[in-house]
Amino acid sequence: MDKIMGKLLEFTLKTEKQGVYNITREVTDAIKSGGVESGIALIYCPHTTAAITFNENTDDNVGLDLLSSLEKTFPEDGDYKHSEGNSYAHIRSSLIGCNSTIIIEDGWPLLGIWQNIYFIEFDGPRQRKYYIKLIEC
């Protein structure tokens, strides 16, 4: 955890060119340190070429398959108009999404047995930020 601002927590992550990064531990630790027993956690990525998602936690190939499938569908060398040359990353980010919400119950994130929370990089290497907002209800 880089910064704690009430129930808003800021994290940094150093990424490679592309990658799937498991952030479940950081989210779980944030919930524990925030003391929220019942509520929600919003995980937000303020970048237009990265994303947040939930996916399988038992086989790292799932993340690799996700990146590979997105590369086939939205290749880096596509016929894009965006002048920076990273439209493929913007499109991938828009499809996956920049945030996810998880229910907190009994002080724990309510994840399925095969689920973890992932930060996905489409246009690195970069120093990225993501935020977790804890909301008690």
N, C-alpha and C positions, 0 to 999 in steps of 0.2 A: 504494500500500500504506500503510495507516494504522499498523498495528502488526505486528511480527514477534514471535511467541512460540514459539521453537523452530521446528517445522514447521507451526505453526498461524498463519495470517495473517488479519488482520481488515481489512475494507474498508468504506468508507462510500459511499453513493450518494444524491444528492438527486434525488427523483423528482417527476414531474408527477402529475395525478389518476390517469391510467392510462398505461402505457407499457411498451415492450419495449426493454431496454437490453443492448447487446452487451458482455459482460464477458470475451470470449475473450482479449483482450490481457492483461488483469489475471491471468487464470488461467495463461496461457503464461509471463508474467513471473515469477509466483510459483513456478512449476515450475523455471524457470531459476535464480532466486535461491536456491531451496531446495536446489539441487544434486541432485535426485532423478533418477537415470538410468533406473531401472526400478521401477515401483510403481503407486500410484493417487493420485488427487487427489479428495477429497470436497469438493464445493461445497455449502455449507449456508446457508440463509436462516432466521433465527430469528424470522420474522414470520408471523402467521396470515392475512395478507391480501396476500401476495406469493409468488412462486414462482421456481424455477430450472428451466430446460429446455434442451434442444438443439433446434436447428431450422435451416432453410435460411439460408445466408449471402449469397445473391446477389440477393435481392429483398426489400426492406423491407416490401412489401405482405403477405408471409407473416405477419409479426408483427401487422400491422393486421387481417388476416383472422382471425387467432386471437382477438384481442380482440373483434372484431365478432361472431364466432360465439359466443363465451362470453357476450357481452351479450345476444344473441338467446335463448340457452338459459337463462341466469340473469340476467334483467334487474334493474337497480337497484330498480325499483318493484314487484318481485314480492311475493307475499303471504307474507312471512317473519315469524317470531315474535321474532327477536333484537331486543332493545330499542335497540341502537346504530344500527340501520338500515343495516348493511353486511354482511348475511348473504351477499349475492351475491358479495362479495369473499372471504369465508371459504370458500364453496363452490368458487369458481374456484381458489383456492389449494390446497384439498384435492385437487382433481382433477389439477392439474398437478404438485403436490408441492413440498416445501420443500428438497429436495436432489437432487443428481445426482452420479454418480461417473464418472470417466474414467480410463482406463488411461494410464499414462506409459510410454513406451518410447523409449530412446535420448535421454532428456531432453526429450521433446516429448509433448504430449497427443495421444492417438491419435484424431483426429477424422476423420470421413468428408470427402471432398472438398467437399461442399456444407454441412458442419455448422459452426456456431458455438455458443457457450454464451451463454444469455440470462437476465437477471434480469427478471422481469415484475412490474410494480406494478398492483394492482387497486384500491387505496384510498388514493391520495395526495391532495395532495402530502405527502411525508414525507422525513425523513432516515433512510435505511435502512442496515442493516449486513448484510454477508454474510461468511462465513468460508470459507477454503480450508485443508483439513488434508491435508498431504502425508504419504504412507505409503510408505516404501521397502520393496520385497520382492524 
